[in-house]
């Protein structure tokens, strides 16, 4: 259990990747954990598209503002959800599972995009998403360029944000 708590503390956004492919079985493990995310009423509205084609990843990177670094990622996972009442919450929970699973496997990740970005429909078209599917996230994946990347992140002190009984 302590390992999991540490994992939560060391996960961070990685934007520099080694030129090294991620084995398919690792990508499948990552997506497998996403399907176990919490889902309102257990609707499980999510679908996942794993992209490893370098040209397609570059196209995705060009669509998003501040996403240029993704062109160097060896993989990207697009998280889509059917347009259900809690699609954004469900898809975000699945996205968090992807981010944490990648970290557990020594793979860096960065959450890009989201339901409110202007290029969502272009991503949907590029990845042939069925109509009615909402883009929740694009997640760049790769082995981090920098060594010792996974260390406890600097965050606000618990005492600054924890409140008991009232704000």
C-alpha positions, 0 to 999 in steps of 0.5 A: 500500500505504501508503494501505491501512496508513493506512486501518487506522489511521484507522478508528474507530467513528462514532456521529453521522451527517449527515442525508444518504443513502448512494447505493445504489452505495456500499452495494453497493461496501461489501457487495461487499468483504465477500464477499472476506473470508477464510473457513474452507475458503472456505465463505462462510456470510455473507448481508448485509441492507442496511436504508435504511428509517428506520422499520426502522433505528429498530426495530433501534436500539430492540432493542439496548442502547447502539444508540439512536444507530443510529436516526439512521444513513441505513443499516445492514448486518446480517451473518448467517452460516449456522451453520457451524463457523467462522461467527463468525470468517467473519462477523467478517472480513466485518464488518471488510471492511465497516468498512474499506470504509466508511472508504475511501469517507468513510462512518462506521461502527459495529459493533453487536450480535453473536452473543451478544446477547439480541436476536439472534432479534428482529433475525432476525425483523424482517429475515426471516432464514431459520432457522439464520442467526446474526446476527454484526453490525449496522453503522450507516453514515453520513457523519460529523457531525464534520469531521476524524473520520478521523485516526489513532486513539489506541492502545496503543504497539506496544512495549507489546503486541508480543512476540518468540518468547514472551510 
